[in-house]
């Protein structure tokens, strides 16, 4: 994998990778930027959420689960001092659908965490990641919520 970040002036950049897609990178006004793009660590959290989301939805589709709504949230805490790294994270899976099988959800989360998601596997070596899931019915009523913790963490 190859990536390129081109400077657009001030603290503004454009990042690209082998796929050819581009993403704006920027800094906040407080540090002299123009608030015109993602912060690099935001992209790290987005990549974690996206990686596991793609795994989980793919696995659940193969298990013929009727998912009508799905989102993944990553909430990461950062150190107070520079370099202000992530110190821990919580990944929340929110699934809406008809008769979603909790065991299928847990297995999909487990496979993503332990086998398929390189972002999660890599970051879990550096800081703890908690995995929580919420299953809603078609009317948005919360049916099940629980936490899954891989045995290797």
N, C-alpha and C positions, 0 to 999 in steps of 0.2 A: 504494500500500500504506500502510495506517495501522496503527500499533501504539499500545497504551496500557500503561503500567506503573503499577499502583496500589500504594501503600504499605500494608502490612499491619501495620506497627509494627516497632520496632527496626530491623534491617537485613533485613527480609523484605518481599518484593514479589510481586505476581502480574502476569505479562505476558499480554497477549492481542493478537490481530490480527484482520484482517477475517474470517478463517474462524470466529472465535468460540471457538477452542480456547484453553486457558489453560496456562501453564507457571509453576511456582514458581521464584522467584529468591531466593537467600540468600547469606549471607556465612559465613565460617568462624568458629569459636569464638575463634580467635586475634585476630580484629579486632572482636569484639563481636557477632557474629551468632549464629544458632542452628543453623547447618549444616542448613538446611531447604529448600534448593533449589539449582538450577543456579547456577554463577557465570556472569556474562555472557560471559566469553571461552570458557567451556566450550560455551555455546550457539553461539558463532561456529564452533568446531571441529565441533560436531555438524551445523551447517547446511552446512558444507563437505562433510563425509562424506555427508550425506543427499542433497545436490544431485547430486553425482557418482554416488552409488550408484543413484539413480533413473534417471539418464541411461544408465549402463552396462548395468543389467539390462534396461531397455526396449529398447535397441539389440540386445543379445544375444538377447532373446526374438524380436525381428523377424528376426534372422538364424537363427532356429530352433535355437539352441544349447540343449542339454539341461543346464541348470543346476539342480542339486538343493540346493546350498548356496551362500550368498554373503554376505560381510560386507566392510565397508570400515572401515579403521582410519586415523585421523589422529593422527599424533604431531607436536606442534608445540613448538618451543623458544621460550622467552620471554627477553626482555632481563632482566638482573639489576636494573636501576634503573627507577624509575617513569618512564613509565607502564607498564612491563613488557609491551610489545607483542610480538607474535609476530615472531621473527627469521627463521624458516624452518619448513617443514613437510614431512613425508613422508606421502603417501597410499599405503596398501597395500590392494590389491584381492585378496581370497582367494575363489577360485571352485572349487567342487566340482561334478563332473558326469561325464557319459559322452561321451568323445571330443570334448572342448571344443577348438575350433579356435583356436590361439594367434593367428593373424592376425585373427580376428574380435574377440578380446579386445583386442588392441592397437588396432584401429580404433575400437572402442567407447570405450576410454580416450582416444584421440586426439580423437574427436568431442566428448566431454564436456569435455576440457581446452581445446579451441580454438574450440568453437562453441556448445555448449548450456548449460553450467553457469555461471550468472552469479556464483555465490559464488566459484568457482575462478578465473574470469576476473578478477574484481575483486581478489581477494587476491593473485593472482600478479603484479599490478602493484606490490605493496608488498614482498613477500618471496619468495624462491625456494621452489618446491614441487617435490619429487621424487615421481615416480609409479612404483610398483613393483607387480608382479602375481605371484601365486602360483596355479598351476593344479594341482588335486588330482584323483585319480581317485575313484571311488565308495568305495573303501576308505580314503580319507584319505591315500593315499601321494602325496607331492609329486612331480609330474611335471616341471614347468617353473617357473622363477622368472627374472624379468628386470626391467629398469628401462626405462621409457619417459620420454623428456624432450622436451617440445614444442620445436620449433625456435625459437619466439619467447621462450624463457626463457634 
